[in-house]
Amino acid sequence: QAPIGPFQIGSFFGRLRHFVDIIDPSTLFVSEKRLKECIKLLDDYKHGSLPPGVFHALCTQAIIHPDTGEKIFMPFRMSGYVPFGTPIVIGLLLPNQTVVSTIIWQWLNQSHNACVNYANRNATKPTPTSKFIQGYAGAVTSAVSIAVGLNVLIQKANKLNPATRMIIQRFVPFPAVASANICNVGLMRHNELSEGIDVLDNNGNVVGSSKIAARHAIMETAFTRVVLPMPIFVLPPIIMSYLERFVLRFLQSNRRLLLPIHSVVCLVTFGLSLPVAISLFPQMSQIEVSCLEPEIAMATDCKVVTYNKGL
């Protein structure tokens, strides 16, 4: 089902405005009764039985998976990504990390990401539990290995002065998380590559199953997971270094304010970067039939088919 809303999702800015509504944390508190009312409104809208000017509530798209029609578990919805993910981001960016603390925070981060990727995948084909476990183990192992390796290299770089070393340490999480995110998406959704995903014609009917469309979906999603942590892990270290340097006297006499300030910076950055990242590509993407498997072309007269990229 294509996203329905007041914005033109064919453009980046239209999608951005759409996803700002979808990730609204207030949708986490929608009651079961209200959700059923919204689903009925949406069904009425689709069948043209609503009078002009009356619209559905976007909360259905924030809560219900488009393929399964089932509720997504609250911490793994896109609207829950920032509230539940920010404490982990704060932990990842804390200075003077030990090997143990790095392992713990990277494990928590990739555990959350794995569940978000799984919950928002293309679910037109069932995913065995073994695939989930393999993806989870691969993503966590890669993240921890890269982060710990970079930390050890920095700690051995004796030529760097302490201030420079601390700044570099704060940037370590980005390459670690970005590379792990790629592995995470690929491994958590590897089943789509082997089984293919459903592609739909102009009327929303399933034309067939395509592995090529699955590859496009996973590549696009993986790219958004590289863009997502970029501002989150680059801007807060810069802002905090600036604050510590130019507001040094104030912060030295109020050390307890460092963590709250750091937390606010991370929360704002995360909240701004998430809608931008997931708006890079439409959730319901289109691809030319000529680019897909021959059996897909033989099964439809459409020039272009649609598939759920996932989020």
Phi, psi and omega in degrees: 000130180285147177301133180249129182187179184280358185249150178281106185277004176285341180250158180300315184290330174294316178295322180300314180293325178295313184285337173299323176288320184295323183270008179301116182300341180295338178291345177293340185254013178291130182285163179299320179297315180294322179298317179296322177296319180294319179297319178295318177301318181294318178297318178297321179297316181297325182270006175072020183264003175269140177294157180305139177092345178268134185229164180279179175260134181291352184298334179297319181288337178280339188248322187264135176286131185295335182270318186267336184073012181256157178291138174274136180303134191314309183294345186254004172284158175296330178287345177259356184299312182289309181300319184272338183269335183300315178303325179290319178298318178301315179297320180295329185265001178296137180287168177056047180287141172268170178299319182295314181294323177299315179298316182296312183292321178294322178296315179298317182296311182288333174295315178295315180299320181299317181290323177295315180298319181291317183292333184251018181287174165285118187250029179286344176235141180293145179249119179297150179301327180298324179292322178297315181296318179298314180296317180298312181297317181295316182294314181295317180299315181295316182296311182296318181298314182293314183295314180295319179300316179293321179298318180296318179298318181293318180295334179272352181279079185292340182288340181279140176286159185305320182295314179296319180298320181294319179298315180296321179299326180289336179271349181304319183302329185297303179299327179295312183289319182298313180292322178292325179298322177297312178299320183299309181298312182299318183281322180292333183244021182299330180300328179295326180292325182274329183261337186085169177232156180290138172244144189243148176275188184296338181264003180084011178273143180289123179273321182173189181246129186234126175282331179293317177297323178298319179297318177298316182299316183289321178297317180294318179294319179298322179296320179295330181282345173276320181291321184306308183281352184303301178291329183296319185261353180259314184290312180304316177300321179294313182296317181292322177296320178296314181297317182294331182278317188260349176239035189300312183300315182296315182289328178294326179271351179225060184299334182290345179278345183302311183294314176300319178296315179301318182295317180296317179300315180295317181298313181296315181296316179298314181297328178279324186282330183298308180296327178296314183295312184283351177271355183299326179228148176294145176295315174266092185273160178241150178213144180291138181300328181296341180272352185259183181298149181304324182293334176290316180298325181285340186268354183211156175265354181292146176275333183227139176238163185243146176216154176278110180292333190086172180237000000 
